[in-house]
Amino acid sequence: MTAARSERGLEMVAKCGDWWFVDYGKDATTPDEFFEGTRKAIADMRARARRYGRTVRFALNPFIYFGSSADAALEEVKSILEIGRAHV
């Protein structure tokens, strides 16, 4: 298993990996945006693996947030994502 995001790392997964933790779009603000980014990432990895005559299986590490309301939960998510972006 690997969670590569760099071009070099993605190629390594396609060439050698059995499982890949999908790198989904961190800028998504809606479920639709999240799923669209996830679909694109999986399609990209499938195409990479096909070039090597391989298939890769996928894992996802979702984060679920709760709050006193949907808006409160969304604000917490945005806050956590901003903290994460500051450390990239």
N, C-alpha and C positions, 0 to 999 in steps of 0.2 A: 504494500500500500504506500501511496505517496500523495502529497498534496501540492505538487509543483504548480507554479504560476509563470515562471520565466519561460521564454522560448526554448532555451536549452533543456530545462526541466520537463516541459511538455513533450518534447521529442524523446527524452529518456523514458517517460511513461509510455508513450506510444510504442517504443522499441522493446521495452523490457518489463513494463509494469503489468500486473494482473488486475489491480484495483486502483482507481484514482478518486481522491476526494475532490469533487467538482468545485471549481473556482467560479462561483456565481457572482453576478454583479453586485458589488457592495453599495452602489448608488441607488439601488431600487428603493422606491418609496411605496410601492403597491405590490400586492401579491402577483398581479399580472406581469409587472416589470421583473420581479424576481424569477418567475417561471420562464419568461422569455429569455432572460439572460442564462438561465440554467440550460434551457433547450439548446441555445447557441453554443454553449461551452461543450455540451455532450456531443453535438453534431461535429464540432471541430475536432474533438478527440477521436471520434469514430473515424473521421477522414484521415487523420494522422496515422492511426493504428492500421487502417486498411493499406496504406502505402507499404507497410512492413508485413502484410499478410496476417495481421493479428486482430484480436478483439480485446477490448479492455472493459472491465466491469466498473460500475460507478457506485460511489458512496456519497452521501450528503450529510453534512453536519449542521442541521438547522438549529436556529435559536428561536425560542418562543418566549414572548414577553407578555406579562399580564399587568393590568393596572386597574384603577378604580373605574376606568372607562376606556373605550377604544382610543380616544384621543390621548389620554394619559399614558397608555402603553406605547403609542406611537412616539410621543415625545421622549420617553425613556429610551427607545430604540435609537432615535436620532442622536440623543446625547451620547450613547455608547459608541455609535458609529463615528461620531466626531472625535471622540477620545482615541479610537483606533486609528483613524486617518492621521492624527497628529504624530503617531509613532511609526508610520511607515516610511 
